[in-house]
Amino acid sequence: MPKKQKTGLSSYGNDVYMDAKKASYDSETKIYTFEVEFYLIDNETGKKSAILATTTEKFRAGYTGIAMDDLQTGKSITDYRGNWVAPFLNPKDGSTVQALVTVRPVEGENAVAIKGLSALEPAEYDDTVFADYDPQSGLLMLGAQDVTGAQGYDMILSMYDVNNPGSFELESYLIGGLTVDGILAFVNAPNNEIPINSVRYLALSDGAPIGWWNSYVPYAMEWSAYTSGKSTALMMSSKPALSPIGKATPKVAKDLRMTPIPVEAVKVERKLFHPTVVSNFY
């Protein structure tokens, strides 16, 4: 990456430049990791005058992610049962960990219960959510929903975009399924007006959003089956802590910036599956 690249951004009328700093490549996972520094240059000396931000970027070589076409149809609800190793990302500092996510069919219902999406210690918070199972397609759908409250706060599972950390979305949803190589993946639904790629737990006070409850979010939502004795470092010791929602980047389809208007319960509840929602995509 060339030094002193112009980003096309400006700060108080000054051009913002970027450099790549530390870089590494993991040949096993094919993941490139490097730090990027954003800074200003003094017009007289040509040297850095102020460092604006440093971020960590990760890319998987030659990989574009799992798409809806990669999800197998015709799966039974019991095919999703199991323990899954899920990658998690901290949107604030870019750090990554792994945690165990469990999926269990709900007896007598076309739904599965999912535990572990918050990466919080189970003793600290019950983060159980539910995804509906569509018998016609054999796929799952995960949408915004009421979840267990904590410390006097009501909670909802919000749909989330890791590229827009200040956003929360209640109308979009994820479609889940198994790939041919046994990966359980959740992808952005084709008819979402606002694209999403993760979920996050949102605390409410008197119906108004006040902050995120979990620091790590599941991303990418591509999970491999957990094997007992497998040498996987699982992280389940994160503590719940209220953190600011932040400011979202406005999008053309919908402005997701914070609003003081309370979130009404009717908007949180979702009838997760109309019988043809997923099937219509095939």
C-alpha positions, 0 to 999 in steps of 0.5 A: 500500500503506497505511503501518503495515499489521499483518502478523498476525505477532508478535515477542516479543509485539509486533505486526509491521508492514510498509511498502512502500518503493521501487516500480517498474513495467516496462511491457514485462514488466508486472512490479511490483517493490517493497521491503517493510520489516517492523518493530516500533513503540514503543508510547509514541512510535508510531514504528519501534523496530526493523527486522526485515527488508527484502525485494524482491517482484516480481509480474507483473500479471494473470499466474498462471503456466503450468499443466499444461493449457498444455503441449502433448501430442504433441511429439517429443523433438527439439522440445525441442532448443535453447538457452533463456533462463532466468530465475534467482532468488537466494532469499537476496537476491531478485536475478534474472538470466538464464542460458543453458540447453541441452537435447539429446536423449540418443541411443538413449534417451527422455531429454534432457540439460539443462545450465545449471540451476545458473547456474554457469560451465561451467568451474567445474562440470558441472551436467548433469541428465537429464529423461525423455521420455514418448513417449505424452504427448510431455512431459518429467519432471524428478526428483531425481537423482545429479549430478556431484560436486565438491571431494570432495562428492557432489551431487544435484539436489534438487527445490526450493520458492523460497517455502521456501528451507530445504527440499529434496525428493526425491520430488516432480518437475516435468513439462515441455512446450512452450506454444503460444507456444513457451515451454519450461516445467516445472510442479509434477506434479499428484500431488506431495504436496509442491509444488515450483517449482524445482530446486537442487544439494545437496552431501552428505558421507557421505550427509548433506546439508550445503549448497547448491552454487549461489546462483541457482535457475531460477525461474520455470521458463519459458524462451524460445528463445535467438536468436543476436544477441538482446540478452539479458544472459546471466549465466554467471559465478556461482561455486560456493560451499557455503551453509547449507541453512537451516531449512525451514517445516514443512508439513502433508503432510511436515516438510522440516526438516533431519535428521541421518539420511544420505540413502541412495543408493536415495532419490536414484536415480529411475526417472524415467518409468513409461510411464503417469505423465504420460499418466494426467493426460490 
